[in-house]
């Protein structure tokens, strides 16, 4: 049995159970005309969030105090539809992240401001299902708010869907991912005898690509395509980059037992070229000074 401690709106309430453990409950009309001490109809509960973790409790409290309830409800609609479309159950932290994101995205759209998404092409390529769900979310947002968000925003929403399908990040995973990114960057630096500018856009893109690659690896969703035509062209045109990509493949094989497809090698080569070219250009400008 869940007893109401605080009603946020008709669909969201803070409750406690018979053991005095606190929860946030979400559900259509579950808190309608409820007040402190009333009992919640369990059949109306769609989501239940435990507040036993202090950090999570603080974030939820901050969410309700800082973000207008309309954006939280909008996020609830978007998340519910996306979970059905993708046949998944998202990590509960998406309610915090997506509510906050939608608030600012809608405010920017009303001011005719569009935030560029440098990863949009890769999001479409590697996460087509999540991106399709995000495009449906854009339609939902227009229905409720009469504001049309851009494809760039659809990309950002898709990333929320992607991240929410992975268990809450543990420190060991974070350290492992950081180590892989740093090790791959070191391979590139040693191969080309350069110092990579970690503040550059090309570095951010490369690091993000590695991060998504590792996540796809964890989920068993690595690309299976082996397009030989583009691969052969890249190998002939950039032999040094190809050798560097093979060193990265050797590292990943030792680290995780992974063999890259030709398509994955091409993507790594593209990013290696970008980060190397930008680093060389920066070095040349410094010498000119």
C-alpha positions in Angstrom: 0.0 0.0 0.0 1.3 3.5 -1.0 0.3 6.5 1.1 0.6 10.0 -0.3 3.1 12.3 1.2 3.1 15.0 -1.4 1.2 15.5 -4.7 3.1 17.2 -7.5 0.3 17.1 -10.0 -2.5 14.7 -11.1 0.0 12.2 -12.4 3.0 12.4 -10.0 3.2 11.9 -6.3 5.7 11.3 -3.5 4.5 8.3 -1.4 5.7 5.9 1.2 4.9 2.2 1.6 4.1 0.2 4.8 7.8 0.1 5.6 8.1 3.9 5.4 10.3 3.6 2.2 9.7 6.6 -0.1 8.9 6.4 -3.8 8.0 8.7 -6.7 5.0 7.3 -8.5 4.0 8.2 -12.1 0.7 7.3 -13.7 -2.2 8.8 -15.5 -4.5 10.4 -12.9 -3.1 8.4 -10.0 -2.9 11.6 -7.8 -6.1 13.2 -9.0 -7.8 14.9 -6.0 -5.4 13.1 -3.6 -4.0 14.7 -0.5 -1.5 13.7 2.2 -2.5 10.4 3.9 -4.6 9.1 1.0 -3.9 5.7 -0.5 -2.9 5.4 -4.2 -4.7 3.0 -6.5 -2.0 0.5 -7.4 -3.6 -0.2 -10.8 -2.8 3.3 -12.0 0.9 3.1 -11.3 3.0 3.2 -14.5 6.4 3.9 -13.0 7.9 3.6 -9.5 11.2 5.2 -8.5 12.8 4.2 -5.3 14.3 7.1 -3.3 16.8 5.1 -1.3 19.8 6.6 -3.0 20.5 10.1 -1.7 22.0 11.4 -5.0 18.9 10.2 -6.9 16.6 11.8 -4.3 18.4 15.1 -4.6 18.2 15.1 -8.3 14.5 14.3 -8.4 13.8 17.0 -5.8 15.8 19.5 -7.9 13.9 18.4 -11.0 10.5 19.2 -9.5 11.7 22.4 -7.9 13.4 23.8 -11.0 11.6 22.5 -14.1 7.9 23.4 -14.8 5.7 20.3 -14.5 4.6 20.6 -18.1 8.1 19.5 -19.3 8.1 16.6 -16.9 4.7 15.4 -18.1 5.9 15.9 -21.7 9.0 13.8 -21.1 6.7 11.1 -19.6 4.6 10.9 -22.8 7.8 10.8 -24.9 9.4 8.1 -22.8 6.3 6.0 -22.7 5.9 5.9 -26.5 9.6 5.4 -27.0 9.7 2.4 -24.7 6.8 0.8 -26.6 8.4 1.6 -30.0 11.8 0.2 -28.9 10.4 -2.6 -26.7 12.7 -1.6 -23.8 12.4 -0.3 -20.3 14.6 2.8 -19.9 16.8 3.5 -16.9 14.9 5.8 -14.5 17.5 8.6 -14.8 16.1 9.4 -18.3 13.2 11.2 -16.6 15.6 13.7 -15.2 17.9 14.2 -18.2 15.2 14.3 -20.8 12.8 16.6 -18.9 15.7 19.1 -18.5 16.7 18.8 -22.1 13.2 19.3 -23.5 12.7 22.4 -21.4 15.7 24.1 -22.9 15.2 22.7 -26.4 11.7 24.1 -26.6 12.8 27.4 -25.2 15.5 27.6 -27.9 13.1 26.6 -30.6 10.7 29.4 -29.6 13.6 31.8 -30.0 14.5 30.3 -33.4 17.8 29.0 -32.1 19.0 25.6 -33.2 22.0 23.9 -31.5 24.2 22.1 -34.0 24.7 18.4 -33.5 28.0 17.3 -34.9 27.2 13.7 -34.2 23.9 13.7 -36.1 25.1 11.6 -39.1 26.6 9.0 -36.8 23.6 8.9 -34.6 21.4 8.2 -37.6 23.8 5.6 -38.9 24.5 3.6 -35.7 21.2 4.1 -33.8 18.5 4.1 -36.5 15.8 2.7 -34.2 16.4 5.3 -31.5 16.6 8.1 -34.1 13.2 6.9 -35.6 11.7 7.0 -32.1 13.1 10.5 -31.6 11.5 11.7 -34.8 8.2 10.4 -33.4 9.0 12.3 -30.2 9.4 15.4 -32.3 5.8 14.9 -33.6 4.6 14.4 -30.0 6.2 17.5 -28.8 4.6 19.5 -31.6 1.2 18.1 -30.7 1.5 19.1 -27.1 3.6 22.3 -27.4 3.0 23.5 -30.9 6.8 23.8 -31.3 8.7 22.0 -34.0 12.1 20.8 -33.0 14.9 20.3 -35.6 16.6 17.1 -36.7 19.6 18.2 -34.5 17.3 18.0 -31.5 16.0 14.6 -32.7 19.6 13.4 -32.6 20.0 14.6 -29.0 16.8 12.9 -27.9 17.9 9.7 -29.6 21.1 9.8 -27.5 18.9 10.0 -24.4 17.2 6.8 -25.6 20.5 5.1 -26.2 22.0 6.0 -22.9 18.9 5.0 -21.0 19.2 1.5 -22.3 22.5 1.0 -20.5 22.5 0.3 -16.8 23.4 3.2 -14.6 27.1 3.8 -15.3 29.4 2.2 -12.7 32.8 3.6 -11.9 34.6 0.6 -13.3 32.8 1.0 -16.7 33.6 4.7 -16.7 37.3 4.0 -16.0 37.4 1.3 -18.7 35.9 3.5 -21.3 38.2 6.4 -20.5 41.2 4.0 -20.6 40.2 2.8 -24.1 39.8 6.3 -25.4 43.2 7.4 -24.0 44.9 4.3 -25.3 43.6 4.7 -28.8 44.6 8.4 -28.8 48.1 7.4 -27.7 48.3 4.9 -30.6 47.4 7.7 -33.0 49.9 10.2 -31.4 52.8 7.6 -31.6 52.0 6.6 -35.1 52.0 10.2 -36.5 54.3 11.7 -33.9 51.8 14.4 -33.0 50.3 15.9 -29.9 46.5 15.7 -30.2 44.6 18.9 -29.2 42.0 17.6 -26.7 40.1 20.8 -26.9 39.5 20.4 -30.7 36.2 19.4 -32.3 37.9 16.6 -34.2 39.1 15.1 -30.8 35.6 15.4 -29.4 34.1 13.6 -32.4 36.7 10.9 -32.3 36.3 10.3 -28.6 32.5 10.2 -29.0 32.8 7.7 -31.8 35.0 5.5 -29.7 32.6 5.8 -26.8 29.6 4.8 -29.0 31.7 2.0 -30.5 32.4 0.5 -27.1 28.7 0.8 -26.1 27.7 -1.0 -29.3 30.3 -3.6 -28.5 28.8 -4.1 -25.0 25.3 -4.5 -26.6 26.5 -6.8 -29.4 25.5 -4.4 -32.1 28.7 -3.9 -34.1 28.3 -3.2 -37.8 28.3 -6.3 -40.0 28.8 -4.6 -43.3 32.0 -5.2 -45.2 31.8 -2.7 -48.1 35.1 -3.4 -50.0 34.9 -0.5 -52.5 35.2 2.4 -50.1 37.6 0.4 -47.9 40.0 -0.2 -50.8 39.8 3.5 -51.8 40.7 4.6 -48.3 43.5 2.1 -47.9 45.1 3.2 -51.2 44.7 6.9 -50.5 45.7 6.8 -46.8 48.2 4.0 -46.2 49.6 5.5 -43.0 46.1 6.0 -41.6 45.3 2.4 -42.5 48.3 1.1 -40.6 47.3 3.1 -37.6 43.7 1.7 -37.8 45.2 -1.8 -37.9 47.2 -1.1 -34.7 43.9 0.1 -33.1 42.3 -3.2 -34.2 45.1 -5.2 -32.7 44.7 -3.3 -29.4 40.9 -3.9 -29.4 41.4 -7.5 -30.2 43.7 -8.0 -27.3 41.5 -5.8 -25.0 38.1 -7.2 -26.0 38.5 -9.9 -28.5 37.1 -7.7 -31.3 37.9 -7.8 -35.0 36.8 -4.7 -36.9 34.8 -5.0 -40.1 36.0 -3.0 -43.1 33.3 -0.5 -42.5 34.4 0.0 -38.9 38.0 0.5 -40.1 36.8 3.1 -42.6 35.1 5.0 -39.8 38.2 4.9 -37.6 40.3 6.1 -40.5 38.0 9.0 -41.2 38.3 10.2 -37.6 42.1 9.5 -37.4 42.5 11.7 -40.5 40.5 14.5 -39.0 42.3 14.6 -35.7 45.7 14.3 -37.3 45.0 17.0 -39.9 43.7 19.4 -37.2 46.7 18.7 -34.9 49.1 19.4 -37.8 47.4 22.6 -38.8 47.5 23.9 -35.2 51.2 23.0 -35.0 51.9 24.9 -38.2 50.1 28.0 -37.0 52.2 28.0 -33.9 55.4 27.8 -35.9 54.2 30.7 -38.1 53.9 32.8 -35.0 
